[in-house]
Amino acid sequence: MFKAYLLEEANGKVSGRLTEVDESQLPQEGEVTVDVHYSTLNYKDGMILNGLGRLVRSYPQVPGVDYAGTVLESSHPDWKRGDPVVLTGWRVGEWHWGGYAAKARAKAGWLVPLPQGLSLKQAMAVGTAGFTAMLAVMALEKHGIKPGSGEILVTGASGGVGSVAVALLAQAGFHVAAVTGRPEQEAYLKDLGAELIVPRSELAEAPTRPLDKERWAGAIDNVGGTMMARVLTQMRYRSAVAAVGLAGGTQLQTTVLPFLLRGVSILGIDSVMSPKEERLEAWARIARDLPLAKLDAMTQTATLADLPRLGQAILKGELHGRTVIDLKA
Ligand SMILES: NC(=O)c1ccc[n+]([C@@H]2O[C@H](COP(=O)([O-])OP(=O)(O)OC[C@H]3O[C@@H](n4cnc5c(N)ncnc54)[C@H](OP(=O)(O)O)[C@@H]3O)[C@@H](O)[C@H]2O)c1
């Protein structure tokens, strides 16, 4: 028997509980059984824990979209017992058994090796949020945006994706402007490398004209909705917005003028089905470029028992940085 956090549905209402499950309950699908050391809490985990967004296909479900641990058993030549491995995405925790359990079973192709230089805990401090931040930075770079290009705006900056994005961009030499609704996070964001703090209220209202003064050479948007619409009006000529999140809404009401008159691009970022080559590139960049002292400073540790409280807190925007779930605690 081992511990697991299980979501169940009754009368259309989803509830979770900490329980013990049997090895025979592990899914048959997948060639690799993993001893899970750490998982994490992402915005999507908050949605899943609260039964939102129709993300889970069927209940009961072990949630947790990320995990890191060591291989217990493998029938696939890519992995052997004892290998340290990391998993993010692939609809794990949504359609497949997730990381909020002391053991998991995965398809061999879903796993990547623990990047050199990171501990299992640090890999989960990065987790889907940090991995996605790296994908967004890579997308801006591939668009041709360089540290000398001008200021890069990060919205939802004190959240998980935002915090890692600020740290990665600053480390790479970009000038970072961080949007936050929490003035008390200003010192935290400056420590991560933000040079300018933009109060959320400055970008909270819908645009009144299609184009505003050109300000940002690039943007990583974790908020969507009205804020993204507003940001689009302020983008500089030939700049790009990496569209990552929906913390402020899924609707996007804009005109086509930023695209037609300023050549602005929206770069869609999807971490879930990111192909293996891109995954390996992103993890190698994270291990090389993310300052570990900053990663440690943005990370808090919790246990499975904390999930009900934390799952609500992340949806309310009350957490900052990253939250690691310790399965060995
Ligand atoms: N595309 C992908 O593959 C991918 C991967 C991971 C995450 N995501 C998405 O990216 C977003 C961020 O994820 P996360 O894990 O970093 O979540 P998070 O830790 O909760 O961060 C979100 C941040 O957005 C800001 N925010 C929250 N509600 C807001 C609102 N109503 N209006 C404006 N700002 C608001 C807050 O920052 P401040 O307090 O600093 O303003 C909050 O900390 C989520 O929407 C998530 O679903 C997408």
PDBQT file of the ligand as one rigid body, heavy atoms in Angstrom, charges set to zero:
ROOT
HETATM    1  N1  LIG A 401       0.329  27.021 -21.960  1.00  0.00    +0.000 N 
HETATM    2  C1  LIG A 401       0.813  26.139 -21.105  1.00  0.00    +0.000 C 
HETATM    3  O1  LIG A 401       1.348  25.087 -21.470  1.00  0.00    +0.000 OA
HETATM    4  C2  LIG A 401       0.751  26.469 -19.641  1.00  0.00    +0.000 A 
HETATM    5  C3  LIG A 401       1.614  25.835 -18.737  1.00  0.00    +0.000 A 
HETATM    6  C4  LIG A 401       1.589  26.243 -17.388  1.00  0.00    +0.000 A 
HETATM    7  C5  LIG A 401       0.689  27.221 -16.994  1.00  0.00    +0.000 A 
HETATM    8  N2  LIG A 401      -0.175  27.742 -17.889  1.00  0.00    +0.000 N 
HETATM    9  C6  LIG A 401      -1.118  28.790 -17.485  1.00  0.00    +0.000 C 
HETATM   10  O2  LIG A 401      -0.361  29.929 -17.106  1.00  0.00    +0.000 OA
HETATM   11  C7  LIG A 401      -1.035  30.638 -16.072  1.00  0.00    +0.000 C 
HETATM   12  C8  LIG A 401      -0.090  30.802 -14.894  1.00  0.00    +0.000 C 
HETATM   13  O3  LIG A 401       0.150  29.532 -14.293  1.00  0.00    +0.000 OA
HETATM   14  P1  LIG A 401       0.881  29.467 -12.882  1.00  0.00    +0.000 P 
HETATM   15  O4  LIG A 401       1.031  28.026 -12.529  1.00  0.00    +0.000 OA
HETATM   16  O5  LIG A 401       2.047  30.373 -12.906  1.00  0.00    +0.000 OA
HETATM   17  O6  LIG A 401      -0.262  30.100 -11.947  1.00  0.00    +0.000 OA
HETATM   18  P2  LIG A 401      -0.105  31.041 -10.660  1.00  0.00    +0.000 P 
HETATM   19  O7  LIG A 401       1.077  30.627  -9.889  1.00  0.00    +0.000 OA
HETATM   20  O8  LIG A 401      -1.424  31.075  -9.998  1.00  0.00    +0.000 OA
HETATM   21  O9  LIG A 401       0.195  32.471 -11.291  1.00  0.00    +0.000 OA
HETATM   22  C9  LIG A 401      -0.785  33.255 -11.912  1.00  0.00    +0.000 C 
HETATM   23  C10 LIG A 401      -0.551  34.713 -11.567  1.00  0.00    +0.000 C 
HETATM   24  O10 LIG A 401      -1.417  35.507 -12.374  1.00  0.00    +0.000 OA
HETATM   25  C11 LIG A 401      -1.819  36.661 -11.646  1.00  0.00    +0.000 C 
HETATM   26  N3  LIG A 401      -3.285  36.676 -11.617  1.00  0.00    +0.000 N 
HETATM   27  C12 LIG A 401      -4.111  35.790 -11.015  1.00  0.00    +0.000 A 
HETATM   28  N4  LIG A 401      -5.401  36.102 -11.221  1.00  0.00    +0.000 NA
HETATM   29  C13 LIG A 401      -5.392  37.216 -11.984  1.00  0.00    +0.000 A 
HETATM   30  C14 LIG A 401      -6.415  38.031 -12.535  1.00  0.00    +0.000 A 
HETATM   31  N5  LIG A 401      -7.714  37.768 -12.351  1.00  0.00    +0.000 N 
HETATM   32  N6  LIG A 401      -6.046  39.104 -13.264  1.00  0.00    +0.000 NA
HETATM   33  C15 LIG A 401      -4.744  39.385 -13.471  1.00  0.00    +0.000 A 
HETATM   34  N7  LIG A 401      -3.731  38.658 -12.967  1.00  0.00    +0.000 NA
HETATM   35  C16 LIG A 401      -4.053  37.584 -12.237  1.00  0.00    +0.000 A 
HETATM   36  C17 LIG A 401      -1.194  36.549 -10.254  1.00  0.00    +0.000 C 
HETATM   37  O11 LIG A 401       0.045  37.241 -10.288  1.00  0.00    +0.000 OA
HETATM   38  P3  LIG A 401       0.248  38.670  -9.564  1.00  0.00    +0.000 P 
HETATM   39  O12 LIG A 401      -0.347  38.520  -8.204  1.00  0.00    +0.000 OA
HETATM   40  O13 LIG A 401       1.722  38.880  -9.563  1.00  0.00    +0.000 OA
HETATM   41  O14 LIG A 401      -0.499  39.661 -10.392  1.00  0.00    +0.000 OA
HETATM   42  C18 LIG A 401      -0.937  35.066 -10.131  1.00  0.00    +0.000 C 
HETATM   43  O15 LIG A 401       0.112  34.799  -9.232  1.00  0.00    +0.000 OA
HETATM   44  C19 LIG A 401      -2.287  29.825 -15.752  1.00  0.00    +0.000 C 
HETATM   45  O16 LIG A 401      -3.375  30.363 -16.462  1.00  0.00    +0.000 OA
HETATM   46  C20 LIG A 401      -1.941  28.450 -16.280  1.00  0.00    +0.000 C 
HETATM   47  O17 LIG A 401      -3.098  27.718 -16.605  1.00  0.00    +0.000 OA
HETATM   48  C21 LIG A 401      -0.156  27.394 -19.192  1.00  0.00    +0.000 A 
ENDROOT
TORSDOF 0
